[in-house]
Amino acid sequence: MLGRHIALRAAHYHRAMLSTKTTVASSQSAAPTTSSSTTPVVHASPDRNAPGSVALSWLPPSPTRPAAAVIGWIPAASVPSGSTVLEAAQLPPASFRANPAFVSAMHSAVAKHAHHDPELVALAEHQGEGWMHVADARCPPSWGRIPDADDIIGSVQLVNKTMVPGSYQRMPSHRLVSAHGLVVLSPFLHVRVLEALAEGH
């Protein structure tokens, strides 16, 4: 069941990626866009290991859902009665508690696959050299501007318009939940994170 859910999610994001490639290909002389990133569904479910809290995940609750698939927890009192799916933009950042296992899995997947992400590849071709931020798409900065510190997931080194594999460095100041909502990855990286979670990280 978990594998089928991820396969369906991958198909959804693959269609979004095709739209991204078309946009980038038709605007080679313009600044690339990351507007194809979409806000995933956030599942909320009780957690017997965290009384008084609900667990948040991109994957629906099931006996086979890995512990690392829980993004974090919020107080049960902040969730409308009977709600099992939440709006990512309405999560309370002050009371959110991150799951270290998820944070580790997310950064590991980004580090492993960032240099294959079509959106980041397009950005790298424009920037050329130096260090390029992997920005949280929940609050994309204007072209040429640096994202807020809590919206920078990490950075990768560029050499001759190409991301250097293994150069990814996570940003300690990044917040999974901010005033702008839950972390939003590119379609490509979102699927890679889901796959890593399904494999048990």
Stockholm file with secondary structure:
# STOCKHOLM 1.0

chainA/1-201         MLGRHIALRAAHYHRAMLSTKTTVASSQSAAPTTSSSTTPVVHASPDRNAPGSVALSWLPPSPTRPAAAVIGWIPAASVPSGSTVLEAAQLPPASFRANPAFVSAMHSAVAKHAHHDPELVALAEHQGEGWMHVADARCPPSWGRIPDADDIIGSVQLVNKTMVPGSYQRMPSHRLVSAHGLVVLSPFLHVRVLEALAEGH
#=GR chainA/1-201 SS CHHHHHHHHHHHHHHHHHHHHHHHHTTTTSCCCCTTCCCCCEEEEECTTSTTEEEEESSCCCTTCCGGGEEEEEEGGGSCTTCCEECGGGCCTTTCEECHHHHHHHHHHHHHHGGGCHHHHHHHHHHCSEEEEEECTTSCCCTTCCCCGGGEEEEEEEETTEECTTCCEECTTCCSEETTEECCCCHHHHHHHHHHHHTTC
#=GC SS_cons         CHHHHHHHHHHHHHHHHHHHHHHHHTTTTSCCCCTTCCCCCEEEEECTTSTTEEEEESSCCCTTCCGGGEEEEEEGGGSCTTCCEECGGGCCTTTCEECHHHHHHHHHHHHHHGGGCHHHHHHHHHHCSEEEEEECTTSCCCTTCCCCGGGEEEEEEEETTEECTTCCEECTTCCSEETTEECCCCHHHHHHHHHHHHTTC
//
